[in-house]
């Protein structure tokens, strides 16, 4: 996993081990926060945090909720990617 992440120019991930590995490798990261608190993650000046507007409603949920998964749009992610390129 570390080798694969190291090959990436930009890493798009949730609050996962991949986020922490990418940060440690000093990669450009777009981190998606749907149900975990973004304020617990240091941005190290290379992490862009996108937070769901539904975060408070589904804070720390472990259920699949389609509304939540769609609360950060692909367009939002692509917009941030363009800024990093």
GROMACS elastic network, one bead per residue, 0.5 to 0.9 nm:
[ bonds ]
;  ai    aj funct       b0    kb
    1     4     6  0.51730   500
    1     5     6  0.62364   500
    1     6     6  0.85377   500
    1    18     6  0.79477   500
    1    21     6  0.87583   500
    2     5     6  0.52217   500
    2     6     6  0.60610   500
    2     7     6  0.88008   500
    2    18     6  0.81699   500
    2    21     6  0.66995   500
    2    22     6  0.81353   500
    2    25     6  0.87181   500
    3     6     6  0.50168   500
    3     7     6  0.65163   500
    4     7     6  0.53153   500
    4     8     6  0.70322   500
    5     8     6  0.53505   500
    5     9     6  0.85504   500
    5    10     6  0.88387   500
    5    11     6  0.72640   500
    5    18     6  0.74990   500
    5    21     6  0.75381   500
    5    22     6  0.63636   500
    5    25     6  0.83484   500
    5    27     6  0.84185   500
    6     9     6  0.79774   500
    6    21     6  0.87219   500
    6    22     6  0.73231   500
    6    25     6  0.67749   500
    6    27     6  0.76742   500
    8    11     6  0.63788   500
    8    22     6  0.89009   500
    8    27     6  0.76377   500
    8    28     6  0.87936   500
    9    27     6  0.66352   500
    9    28     6  0.66869   500
    9    29     6  0.88287   500
    9    85     6  0.88253   500
   10    22     6  0.87992   500
   10    27     6  0.63810   500
   10    29     6  0.56830   500
   10    30     6  0.75369   500
   10    81     6  0.76408   500
   10    84     6  0.78448   500
   10    85     6  0.85641   500
   11    18     6  0.82650   500
   11    19     6  0.77578   500
   11    22     6  0.68817   500
   11    27     6  0.70388   500
   11    28     6  0.63035   500
   11    30     6  0.62366   500
   11    31     6  0.81264   500
   12    18     6  0.89309   500
   12    19     6  0.80964   500
   12    28     6  0.87286   500
   12    29     6  0.58646   500
   12    31     6  0.59558   500
   12    32     6  0.75544   500
   12    77     6  0.82615   500
   12    81     6  0.88289   500
   13    16     6  0.69898   500
   13    18     6  0.67535   500
   13    19     6  0.60834   500
   13    29     6  0.75573   500
   13    30     6  0.64484   500
   13    31     6  0.51339   500
   13    32     6  0.60384   500
   13    33     6  0.89214   500
   14    17     6  0.88263   500
   14    18     6  0.80078   500
   14    19     6  0.68749   500
   14    30     6  0.83287   500
   14    31     6  0.53163   500
   14    33     6  0.60153   500
   14    34     6  0.78402   500
   15    18     6  0.78197   500
   15    19     6  0.60675   500
   15    20     6  0.81677   500
   15    31     6  0.66170   500
   15    32     6  0.67106   500
   15    33     6  0.63453   500
   15    34     6  0.86153   500
   15    36     6  0.71397   500
   15    37     6  0.89092   500
   15    38     6  0.82992   500
   15    41     6  0.86473   500
   16    19     6  0.53184   500
   16    20     6  0.69120   500
   16    21     6  0.89087   500
   17    20     6  0.52084   500
   17    21     6  0.61847   500
   17    22     6  0.85565   500
   18    21     6  0.50958   500
   18    22     6  0.59806   500
   18    23     6  0.84548   500
   19    22     6  0.52123   500
   19    23     6  0.61325   500
   19    24     6  0.86147   500
   19    29     6  0.72797   500
   19    30     6  0.85735   500
   19    31     6  0.69341   500
   19    47     6  0.88532   500
   20    23     6  0.50849   500
   20    24     6  0.61330   500
   20    25     6  0.86119   500
   20    41     6  0.89880   500
   21    24     6  0.50558   500
   21    25     6  0.61954   500
   21    26     6  0.86151   500
   21    27     6  0.87787   500
   22    25     6  0.50389   500
   22    26     6  0.61920   500
   22    27     6  0.52148   500
   22    28     6  0.75559   500
   22    29     6  0.68863   500
   23    27     6  0.58268   500
   23    28     6  0.76723   500
   23    29     6  0.71941   500
   23    43     6  0.81396   500
   23    44     6  0.74546   500
   23    46     6  0.73626   500
   23    47     6  0.73585   500
   24    27     6  0.76685   500
   26    29     6  0.86483   500
   26    44     6  0.83985   500
   26    46     6  0.69821   500
   27    46     6  0.68266   500
   27    47     6  0.82574   500
   28    45     6  0.89631   500
   28    46     6  0.51668   500
   28    47     6  0.61548   500
   28    48     6  0.80974   500
   28    84     6  0.72129   500
   29    46     6  0.62291   500
   29    48     6  0.61208   500
   29    49     6  0.83210   500
   29    81     6  0.89626   500
   29    84     6  0.89209   500
   30    46     6  0.86114   500
   30    47     6  0.58021   500
   30    49     6  0.59852   500
   30    50     6  0.71793   500
   30    77     6  0.74855   500
   30    80     6  0.74315   500
   30    81     6  0.76148   500
   31    38     6  0.86726   500
   31    47     6  0.67147   500
   31    48     6  0.60832   500
   31    50     6  0.60870   500
   31    51     6  0.83570   500
   32    38     6  0.85983   500
   32    48     6  0.86405   500
   32    49     6  0.61726   500
   32    50     6  0.50062   500
   32    51     6  0.60937   500
   32    52     6  0.76971   500
   32    72     6  0.77728   500
   32    77     6  0.87265   500
   33    36     6  0.57790   500
   33    37     6  0.68784   500
   33    38     6  0.62050   500
   33    49     6  0.71682   500
   33    50     6  0.61048   500
   33    52     6  0.61074   500
   33    55     6  0.76429   500
   33    72     6  0.88373   500
   34    37     6  0.83206   500
   34    50     6  0.85525   500
   34    51     6  0.62119   500
   34    52     6  0.50220   500
   34    53     6  0.82514   500
   34    54     6  0.72613   500
   34    55     6  0.56457   500
   34    58     6  0.77973   500
   34    59     6  0.79710   500
   34    60     6  0.86910   500
   34    68     6  0.67077   500
   34    69     6  0.72514   500
   34    71     6  0.79076   500
   34    72     6  0.80635   500
   35    51     6  0.86484   500
   35    52     6  0.77025   500
   35    54     6  0.79637   500
   35    55     6  0.51591   500
   35    56     6  0.76471   500
   35    57     6  0.84710   500
   35    58     6  0.56412   500
   35    61     6  0.61845   500
   35    62     6  0.83478   500
   35    68     6  0.84341   500
   36    40     6  0.85765   500
   36    55     6  0.73814   500
   36    58     6  0.87967   500
   36    59     6  0.62148   500
   36    60     6  0.55568   500
   36    61     6  0.83934   500
   37    40     6  0.58708   500
   37    41     6  0.78720   500
   37    51     6  0.85242   500
   37    55     6  0.79344   500
   37    59     6  0.77858   500
   37    60     6  0.82957   500
   38    41     6  0.56279   500
   38    42     6  0.84318   500
   38    49     6  0.69754   500
   38    50     6  0.84163   500
   38    51     6  0.71402   500
   39    42     6  0.73304   500
   42    45     6  0.84573   500
   42    47     6  0.82134   500
   43    46     6  0.61476   500
   43    48     6  0.71444   500
   43    49     6  0.78952   500
   44    47     6  0.65327   500
   45    48     6  0.81362   500
   48    80     6  0.76762   500
   50    72     6  0.74105   500
   50    76     6  0.82494   500
   50    77     6  0.79155   500
   51    54     6  0.83661   500
   51    55     6  0.71026   500
   51    71     6  0.88474   500
   51    72     6  0.74003   500
   52    55     6  0.52787   500
   52    56     6  0.87349   500
   52    68     6  0.74524   500
   52    69     6  0.87023   500
   52    70     6  0.89219   500
   52    71     6  0.56482   500
   52    72     6  0.57550   500
   53    56     6  0.77099   500
   53    57     6  0.87081   500
   53    68     6  0.87947   500
   53    71     6  0.67481   500
   53    72     6  0.79921   500
   54    57     6  0.53292   500
   54    58     6  0.63278   500
   54    59     6  0.82656   500
   54    67     6  0.87505   500
   54    68     6  0.65922   500
   54    71     6  0.70232   500
   55    58     6  0.53381   500
   55    59     6  0.54168   500
   55    60     6  0.84724   500
   55    68     6  0.82754   500
   56    59     6  0.51336   500
   56    60     6  0.89310   500
   58    61     6  0.54007   500
   58    62     6  0.88347   500
   58    65     6  0.89351   500
   58    68     6  0.78314   500
   61    64     6  0.83342   500
   64    68     6  0.80378   500
   64    69     6  0.79218   500
   65    68     6  0.53392   500
   65    69     6  0.64606   500
   65    70     6  0.89101   500
   66    69     6  0.50751   500
   66    70     6  0.62929   500
   66    71     6  0.86354   500
   67    70     6  0.53311   500
   67    71     6  0.62256   500
   68    71     6  0.50750   500
   68    72     6  0.79650   500
   69    72     6  0.69962   500
   69    73     6  0.87877   500
   70    73     6  0.61203   500
   70    74     6  0.86213   500
   72    75     6  0.83971   500
   72    76     6  0.67095   500
   72    77     6  0.76512   500
   73    76     6  0.52332   500
   73    77     6  0.66181   500
   73    78     6  0.87755   500
   74    77     6  0.50978   500
   74    78     6  0.61055   500
   74    79     6  0.85175   500
   75    78     6  0.50692   500
   75    79     6  0.60302   500
   75    80     6  0.86902   500
   76    79     6  0.51603   500
   76    80     6  0.64959   500
   76    81     6  0.87740   500
   77    80     6  0.52768   500
   77    81     6  0.62534   500
   77    82     6  0.88280   500
   78    82     6  0.62279   500
   78    83     6  0.87451   500
   79    82     6  0.53450   500
   79    83     6  0.66812   500
   80    83     6  0.51418   500
   80    84     6  0.66259   500
   81    84     6  0.51933   500
   81    85     6  0.65063   500
   82    85     6  0.53023   500
